[in-house]
Structure formats: structure tokens, C-alpha cells
Amino acid sequence: HHVINVGIGGNRLLTDGIGQKALDRFDRDVLSQSGVTHTIILIGTNDIGLSSLPGAAPVTVDQLTAGMQRLIDNARVHGVKVLLGTVTPFKGSGYWSDENEATRQALNRWIRGRQSIQGVVDFDVALRDRKNPIMFNPKFDSGDHLHPSDAGYAAMAEAVDVRELQP
């Protein structure tokens, strides 16, 4: 069994930016891989955070969920099982606002409610501060309140239930 990471830092689901948007690269980067059986999809943070910059088009939960559903549907057509990851906290970063937090929470509710997928990896729960759940647990924060530390990445790996990755 092999794991291939085709994630791109700064990537978005709906908009090109650092790399081609996930909607346009998913078939090529994930589904066309030889022998692929499962995919873990974690995306949305940059769509939410960058949409609030001056001059940027705002992004809605409906747009994000429609985009994620397209990825799920494409995977299903190819017989690939999907695990969706919840979007991690980002209060304290330049991405954070009350509106962006509401979008993140709504997106995570949608992800957690998916019955048609293999499973949900709750990265939000794995990394959040128990006392202030809209922020990273300090031991998992790289310092920018947006990216995990090495310990945070380890906690993310532990959040994956390997039983859900069985054929």
C-alpha cells in the first residue's frame, strides 16, 4: 500500500491561485493514479480566507459544498472511496473574521453530515484548543494560527482511522 500526497500549499477548491484549483486537478492528480482506492480531501481554508481579501470574490458555503460534492461524485464514478477532512481553526490568523468563522463552521457541519462517503476525518477536533475551539491548540500551532506544527501534523495523522482505508 502506498500513500501519495498531491496536496498543494495555498491551494483552493474553487479558484486558481497557488496551483490549479482542486476542481480542475482532482481527476488528473488523484483519480488517474494507478491503483487508487481512497482519497482524503482536506480543502476550503484558503477559499474561505482568501475570499475576504480586498477585491476578492466572496465564497459561500453553498459554493464550497457544491464543489466538494463534485469531487465526491467524480471519485464515486471511478470507484474511489472518499474521506472528507474538516477545516481546521484559524482564529488569530489573517484569514479570521466572524463571517469566515461562520462559513468554516457551516462547511464543517456539512462535511460531518455526509452519509454517502467512506468517512470523515475530524481535523478540526484533532487540532482545536479545548478551551477555545475556534483556535488551534497551542501545542499544535506553528505560530501563525493557520498552519499546524510538526506535532499538529502528527495529530492529524492520528485522526485518520486506518480501518476506513481498508479495501
C-alpha positions in Angstrom: 0.0 0.0 0.0 1.2 3.4 -0.9 0.2 6.9 0.2 0.6 9.8 -2.3 0.3 13.4 -1.2 -0.9 15.6 -4.0 -1.7 18.5 -1.8 -0.6 21.9 -2.7 0.0 24.5 0.0 -2.2 27.6 -0.6 -4.4 25.6 -3.0 -8.1 26.3 -3.2 -11.1 24.3 -4.3 -12.9 26.8 -6.4 -10.3 29.3 -7.6 -6.9 29.0 -9.3 -4.1 30.5 -7.2 -1.1 28.7 -6.0 -1.6 25.8 -8.5 -4.7 24.9 -10.4 -7.9 24.8 -8.4 -8.8 21.3 -6.9 -11.9 21.1 -9.1 -9.7 21.1 -12.2 -6.9 19.0 -11.0 -8.6 16.3 -9.0 -9.2 13.9 -11.9 -5.6 14.2 -13.1 -3.8 14.3 -9.7 -5.9 11.8 -7.7 -8.3 9.7 -9.8 -5.8 9.0 -12.6 -3.3 7.5 -10.2 -2.7 3.8 -10.8 -4.5 1.6 -8.2 -6.0 4.5 -6.2 -8.7 3.2 -3.8 -9.2 6.0 -1.4 -8.7 9.8 -1.2 -8.7 12.1 1.8 -9.9 15.5 0.8 -9.0 18.5 3.0 -9.7 21.8 1.3 -11.5 25.0 2.0 -9.4 27.0 4.3 -7.8 29.1 1.6 -11.1 29.5 -0.3 -12.6 31.0 2.9 -9.6 33.1 4.0 -8.6 34.5 0.7 -12.1 35.3 -0.4 -12.2 38.1 2.2 -9.2 40.0 0.9 -9.9 43.3 -0.8 -11.1 42.8 -4.4 -11.6 39.1 -4.0 -14.9 37.4 -4.7 -16.6 36.2 -1.6 -17.2 32.5 -1.3 -20.4 30.9 0.1 -20.9 27.6 1.9 -23.2 26.6 -1.0 -20.4 27.1 -3.5 -17.9 25.2 -1.3 -20.3 22.3 -0.7 -21.2 22.1 -4.4 -17.5 21.9 -5.3 -16.9 19.2 -2.7 -19.9 17.2 -3.9 -18.4 17.3 -7.4 -15.2 15.8 -6.1 -17.2 13.1 -4.2 -19.2 12.3 -7.3 -16.2 12.1 -9.5 -14.5 9.8 -7.0 -17.5 7.6 -6.8 -17.7 7.3 -10.7 -14.1 6.0 -10.5 -14.7 3.6 -7.6 -12.6 5.7 -5.2 -13.7 5.9 -1.6 -13.7 9.4 -0.1 -12.8 10.6 3.4 -13.5 14.3 3.9 -11.4 16.3 6.4 -13.0 19.1 8.4 -11.4 22.6 8.1 -9.1 23.4 11.0 -9.4 26.5 13.2 -7.7 29.7 12.1 -8.6 32.4 14.7 -5.6 34.7 15.2 -4.6 34.4 11.5 -5.1 37.0 8.9 -7.9 34.8 7.5 -10.1 35.1 10.6 -13.3 37.1 10.8 -16.7 36.4 12.4 -18.1 35.8 8.9 -15.3 33.5 7.8 -15.7 31.5 11.1 -19.4 31.2 10.4 -18.5 29.8 6.9 -16.0 27.4 8.3 -18.5 26.1 10.9 -21.2 25.7 8.3 -18.8 23.9 6.0 -17.7 21.6 8.8 -21.3 20.8 9.7 -22.0 19.8 6.1 -18.8 17.6 6.0 -19.7 15.9 9.3 -23.2 15.2 7.9 -22.1 13.3 4.8 -23.6 9.8 4.8 -22.5 9.0 1.2 -18.8 8.8 1.8 -16.4 6.4 3.5 -15.8 8.6 6.5 -14.9 12.0 8.0 -11.5 12.8 9.4 -12.2 15.5 12.0 -9.0 17.5 11.8 -10.9 20.4 13.4 -11.5 18.4 16.6 -8.0 16.9 16.5 -6.2 20.3 16.4 -8.5 22.8 18.2 -8.0 24.2 21.6 -10.4 22.5 24.0 -10.9 25.8 25.9 -11.2 28.0 22.8 -12.3 25.7 20.0 -12.1 28.3 17.2 -8.3 28.4 17.8 -5.5 25.9 17.4 -4.4 24.0 20.5 -1.1 26.0 21.1 0.9 22.7 21.1 -0.4 22.1 17.5 0.1 25.7 16.2 3.1 26.5 14.0 2.9 30.0 15.4 0.8 31.7 12.6 -2.5 30.3 13.9 -3.2 28.9 10.4 -0.7 26.0 9.8 -0.1 23.1 12.1 3.3 22.5 13.8 5.0 19.1 13.4 3.1 18.0 16.5 -0.1 19.2 14.8 0.6 17.2 11.6 1.2 14.2 13.8 -2.1 14.7 15.5 -3.7 15.0 12.0 -2.2 11.6 11.1 -3.5 10.1 14.3 -7.0 11.4 13.5 -7.2 9.2 10.4 -9.0 5.9 11.2 -6.9 3.5 9.2 -9.7 1.0 9.2 -11.5 3.4 6.8 -8.7 2.9 4.4 -9.2 -0.8 4.0 -10.2 -2.0 0.5 
